[in-house]
Amino acid sequence: MTIPTLLEVMIPLVADLARDLPDQQRYATLLAALRKILPFDAVALLRLEGEVLVPLAVHGLNADTLGRRFKVAEHPRLALLLASRTPTRFAADCDLPDPYDGLVEGLHGQLVVHDCLGCPLYVQDQLWGLLTLDSLQAQNAQPQDLTTLAAFAGLAAATVAAAERIRQLSARLVSEHELALAYQQSVGHQRPRELIGQSPASQRLRQEIETVAASDLTVLITGETGVGKELVAEAVHARSRRQQRPLISLNCAALPEALVESELFGHARGAFSGAVSERRGRFELADGGTLFLDEVGELSLAAQAKLLRVLQSGQLQRLGTDREFIVDVRIVAATNRDLAEAVRAGRFRADLYHRLSVYPLLVPPLRERGRDVLLLAGFYLEQNRARLGLRGLRLAPAAQRTLLAYAWPGNVRELSHLISRAALKANAERPEVGGILTLDNDQLGLPVATAALPVADEQDSGTTLRDATDAFQRQTITLALEQHQQNWTLTAAALGLDRANLARLAKRLGLR
């Protein structure tokens, strides 16, 4: 096969610079072009965010790589690449571990990378991230490849800058302050905890967050247990005009009835037995910022009435005093209960429900987020790799298929616990191959024969067949896409479907 010249590859990429393309498509095209001129087994584009490198696009690496977050201090090769202004090649006998060991696709038992190139990317003379290239074969790189990579890095930086510019221009309705914050984040400032996912369901959620964050509207976050409602609340606050002020959290389910008023509004010294000093409540602590009321559906009717009074007037009194305080607080609440049903049943005040649900945000369950489960698994794999002091921690292909097929009744929290538990088991059992631990179905503990069957809800067993059918279709389509290298036309033909019908089905299942 003839390797195209750098100029032949760059011409269509330059033409794309002025086009309004999704970031994922733009970056995927960039890496595909890089592999044409430098035929390595795997290439990746990573953005530097504080002290962490975040993969934005990969070619030739396992899907879970996109969910991993590489702490620079834990990966000496990445640290050396960032410290250099020019491309770097690591010798085949370099004893520094490669962050992609065990992650290159089609390994067939070979786990360790033997040839590695990398180049930092600078945008407006600020370090933005890295391009990395890895090969399983030693001596894959040629002397001229460093020069080629340096030239390509300039185009990559222009591609990144175009993506940032188009994203900002498309957000004209966002305030100048928020645009400045987005730019700061894009060039590497530390961000709050991240909402990981690229599925349509995840993208829709992020769009909803962006829509409501700039306002001061009260937000009610709903969703099943373990979907990440607290992270959504953090994201709303971080993108609001109040992001420089505190985000104060209160778990309403953990509040004893006798302490609700004190926790919310504070108390004066001597207000009750044990009140030995004056104390500010959560409303005062959140003044100017955001108060996150988690599990708000667990509040008693008496506590709901007291909360409603403050939401209506903005005034509060500490317990044991007549002095009034005026607070400016944005409320973000969360619940896994159906509050509308609770109102009909008389367990939740209708007036408080309407105060809280000015802008409802539904967080989708993990089973509706398609391949996001692999990205999230990658995030937790990297966390556990560092925690256990391992060189590498990966999922076997069969384990990846099991994760995709499972219904996740406990959602993201269940996945986190599962990966941690499996990593501990694998670490105790060993054996390692090339210093890399591989998690398989035995460690996951999800029976393969029943992995596609969701766990039935005791109160909603009628949906089990639908969930099982969706899980089977999701798994079948995912495997077919992998076999046909994400080509939707070939996948539709293999499954005996019209491409448009497949696209509609995949969208409903959260696969695109």
N, C-alpha and C positions, 0 to 999 in steps of 0.2 A: 504494500500500500504506500502511495506517495504521500509524504508529509507536506502539507501546504506551507507556503512561505508566510512570514509574519505579516507582510502587507496584505496578502489574500485574506487572512483571518481578520485583520483590523478593519478593513473597509466596511463590512456590514455592522461591526460594533460601533464604529464612528457614526454610521447612519442612525443607529438606535439612540444616540445620546440625546437627540431632541424629541424623541417619542415618549409619550406618556404611557409607560409600561409598568405593570406590577413589579415591585422590588424583587420578588422571588424569580420571576421570569427573566428580569434583567441580569440578575446575578448568576442564574443557571446558564444562560447563554454565554456569559463571560467565561465561566469555568469550562463549558464545553469547547469553546474556542481555544482556551489554554491547553487542554488535553490534545487538541489537534496538532499543535506545533511542538508541544513537549509531551510525548506519549508516556506519561507516568500512570501508575495504577490508580492513584487517588489524588485529588486536588481539593482544596478547601479555601473558602474566604471567611475570615474571622474578624469581627469588630472588637476593638478594645473598649471595655466599659469599666473604668476604674482600674482595678487590679485583676480583672477577669476578661478572658477572651471568649466571645460568643460566636459560634458558627452560624453564619447566615446562609451559606449554600455549600453543598459538598457534591462531589462526583466520585463514584467508586468507593464510598464509605458506607457503612451500615446506617440505616435510617435513624437509629437512636443517637448518632453523633450530633445531629442538629439540636438535641435537647441537652447535651452536655455543656457544662460551663467550666472552662479550663482556668484555674487559678494560676497566674503566671509564676508565683513563687513556688508552686509544686511541679512545674514543668520547665526544667532548665533549658531544653532546646528552644522552646517558645520564648523564654526570657532572652536568650542570645540573639534570636532573630529580631526581637523588638529593639535590642540595643544597637543594632547595626543599621546604617543608612543604606547599605547596599545588599544585594542578594548574598545568601550564605549557603554553602553546601557542607553537609556533615559527612566525614569520612565513613566508609563502610564499617570500619572497626571502632567507631565512636561508641563509648560505653554509656552515654547518656540515654535514658529511656525515651522512646518516641511516643508522644501522646496518642498516636493512632495504632500502636501495636495491638493486634487482635481485632481491629475495626475495619480493615480493608475487605471489601466484598470478594467472594470467590476464593477464599484462602485455601481450602482443601487441606487443612492441617498446618499450613504455614502461617505463623502469627506475627512474626517480627519483621518490621520494616528494615530494609538493608540500604536504601539510598534515599536521601532526603534533601530537598532544596526549600528555601523559604525567602521571602522578601517582605519588608515592611511597606505599608502604604501610608502616604502622607497626603492629607487634604488641607489645602490652604496652609501649608507648612506645619501642620499639627499631625502628630502620629494618630492614625485612625485605626489601623489594624494590620492584618497579615494575609499574604497569599502563601500557601504551603503546597508542596508536591512531594509525594512519597511513592517509592517503588519497592516491590518485594524482591527484586533482583539487584544484586550488587553491581556497581559500575554501570548503572543505567544512564546516568547523566554524562553529557559530553562537555568539554571545556567551554564551548561556545554557548551552552545553555544558560549560563549565568548572565551573559550579555543579552540573550533573548529575553530572559525573565525580567531584567532591568527595564528593557524597552516596553514589555507588556505591562509592567507595573504602572507605568505612566498612564496607559489607557485604562487600566483598572481603577486608578485614582480618579480619572475623569468620569468613569461610569458611576462610581460611588458619589461623586460630587453632583452629578446630574440627578441621581436618585434623590439625594437630599434636597436639591433645589426644587424639583418637581413636586415633592411631597409638601414643601413649604408653600409653594405657589397654589397648590390645590386646597390649602387651608386658609384662604383669605378671611374667612369669617372668624378665625381664631384670633385672639388678642395678640398684640405685639409681645407682651410678656410671655405668653405661652409659646410663641414661635422661638423666642430667645431660649426658653427652657428646653424646647425640642432640639435646638441646635447644640446647646451645651451637652445634652445627653448623647447626641450623635457623634460628638468628637471625644467621648470617653469619660464623662462624669459618671459617678456612681448613681445607679438608679435604685428605686425601692424593689422589693421582691417582685419577681417577674411572673407574668401570666404567660406560660409556655404553651404554644400551640399554633398550628398553621391551617387547621381545618376550617371549612366555611363557618361552622358553628362558633369557633374561637374568634374568627375575624369579625363576625357579626357582633359578638359580645364586646370586642375592643371598640368597634364603631359606636356602639351604644354608650360605652364609657366616655369616649371622646365627646359625644353629643351632650351629655348631661354634666360632665365635670366642670365646664366653664361657668355654669349657672350656680345659683345657691339653692336650687330646688332640693327638697327632701327626697332621698332615694330609699326605696325598699328593695333589698336584694333577696331573692328567693331561690330555692334550689334544694336538691337532696343533700343529705348529710355527706360531708367530705368532698364537695365539689370545689371548694376554694372561695367561699363567700367573703372571708376576711381579706384575701388577696385582692378581690374586686373592690372592697371598701378602701384599701390602701391605694389602689390605682385611681379611684375617683378623687381621693384627697390629693394625691401627688400631681394630678393634672388640673387642679383647681387653683383659683386665685389665693386660696388659703394655704397653699402648700408650704409656705415658710412658717406657718403657725402650727401648733401641736395637733396631732391626731390622737385622741384619747379613746381607749376602748373599755367597754364594760360588758362582761358576760352576764346577762340577766338571769340565765338559768342557774348560776352559782350564787345568786343573792338570797340570803335568808330574808324572809318577809320583814323582820324587825329592823333590818339594816338598809332597806331599799332607799328610804328617804335620806338617810345620812350619806350613803354612797353617791346618790345623785346630786343632792343639794348642799351637803356639808352639815356641820353642826357646831354649836357654840360650846365652850367649856361648861361642863356640868349639865348639859342637855339631857343626859341619861347616865345611868350607872356605867362607869368605865370611860366616859368622855372627859379625860383629864386635861385635854387641851383643845383649842379651836382647830377646826379642820375644814379645808375647802373641799367641795364636792366635785364630781366629774364635770358638771356644767361649767363651773368656774375655771377649772383647769383647762377646759377646751375653749375658753373665751377667745374669739377671733379665729378659731380653727374649726375642727370637725369632731363631733362626738359619734363614735360607732357603738351602737347598741346591738350586740350580738344576741341571738336567740330571744328577740323582743317578745315573741309569742308566749314565752314562759312567765311573763309578769302577771301578777294577780290583778283582779279588777280594781282593787284599791290602789295599787301602785300605778296602774294605767291612768287613773283619774288624776293623780298627782303629776304624772309626766305630761298629760294633756294640758294642764293648767299652765305649765311653763312654756310649752310649745305655742300656746295661744298668745301669751302676753310677753314672753321674753324676760319675765321677772321671776325671781326666786327668793326664797328666804331660807337661811340656814336653820336647821332644827334647833329650837331653843332660843330663838331671837326674833324680834319683830323687824329687824333691819332688812330692807329689800335690796337686791342686786339686779342690775340689768346686764344680760349677757348676749353676746352676738355669736351664736353657735349654729353651724350647719349639722343637721341630723342625717346620718346614714344608718339605717337599721337592716337587720338580716334575720331570716327565719327559715326553717325547713318545714314549717307548718303551713297549711292552707288557711290564711287569716280570714279570707272571705267566708269560708265555711265556719270558722270559729266565731265570726260575727253572727252568722245565722243561728249558731248553736248557743249564743249568749255567753261565750267564753272570752270574747274580745270586744271592746267598745267600738262601735261603728264610727264615732267621731274621731277617735284616735287612729283607726285604720285609714280613714281618708286623709288624715294629716300626714301619716307616714308614707302612704303609697302614691305620692304626687308623681313620682317617676319610678315605675317598677322595673327592675332588672332581673331577668331570669338567667341563672347560670346553668348551662346545659350539662347533663350528666356525662360522665366519661364515655359511656357506651355509644353516645351520639357524636363523638368527636373523632371517629375514624383512627387514622394513623398517629394522632396526637399521643396515643398511649405509648408509642415507641419513643417519641421525643421526651416525654415525661420520664419514661424508664431510663433513658440515657442520662437525664439530669440526676436521678437518684443513684444510678450506677456510678457516676463520677464522684458524687458525695461519699458513697460507701467505699470506693477505691481509696480515696484519701484518708478516710476514717480508719480503715484497716491497714493502711500502709502498703497497699498492693501496687505492683507495677502496672497491671491492667485488669479490668473487670468488664466482661462482655456477656452478651446473650447468645446462646446457640440459636441457629435459624429456627429449629423446632420450637424453642421457647418464645421466640418472637411471634410465631404463628399462634401459639397458645394465648399470649397476651392480647393479640388482636381479636381473637374469637371470644374471649371471656366477657361476661356482661357487666362486671364491676359494680355490684350492689353497694359497695362502700366507696366507690369513686376514687378520686385522686389520693385520699388518705389511705385507702386500702392498698393501692398500688405502691405507695411509699413504704408502708409497713411490709408488704410482700417482698419488695426488692431488698430491704434491710435484712429481713429474716433469711432470704435465700442466700445473700452474700455471706452471712454468718455461717450458715450451714456449709457452703462451699469452702469457706476458709478453714473450717474445722476438718472437713473431709480431705481437702486438697484433691487430687494432685494438680499441680500447675503444669502448663505447657508453655515453655519459653518465658516463665515468670508471669503468665497471664491466667487468671481464673475465668472459666466459662460456666455460666449458669445454664442448666438445662431443666427439663420439666420435672426431674426428680427433686431438685432444690425448690422450684416454684411451688410444688404441692398442689397444682391445679390439674386434676385428672384429665388427660388429653381426650378421653372418650366423651367426657361431659363438659369440656371447656367451652363448647359453643352454646351450652344451655345456661341461660341466666338463672339466678336464684329467685324463686318466686316470692313475691310479697304476700304475706299472710292475708292482707286485707284487699289484695288486688290480683289474685291468682288468675283472673280472666285474661290478663295481658301476656301471660307467659308464652303462649304459642306465637304471638306476634313478635315478641322479643327474640325468641329462638329462631324464627324465620329471618328476621333482620340480621341477627348475628351470623347465621349461615351465609346469607347473601353477601354480607360485608366481608367475611373471610374469603369466599370464593372469588369475588371481584378483586380483592387485594392480591391474592396469590396469582391471578391471571395477569394483573398489571405488572407484577414483578417478573413474570415469565416473559412478558412482551415489552419490557424496559419502559414502562409507563406510557406506552403508545395506546391511546384510547380506541383508535380505529381497529387495530389488530386485536385488542382485547374484546371489543364488541363482536367481531367476527368469530373469535374463538368461543365465545359464550352463546353464539347464535342469537344475538340481539341487534336491533337497530342502534346505531351510535347515539342518536338523540334520546332514545328510550334508556339506554345505559347511562347517559349523562344525567337524566332526571332521577333515575334510581340512585345513582351515586351521590347526588346532591341531597336526597332525602336521608340517605344513610350516613351523611357527614363525611363522605370521602373526597369531596371537592367543593 
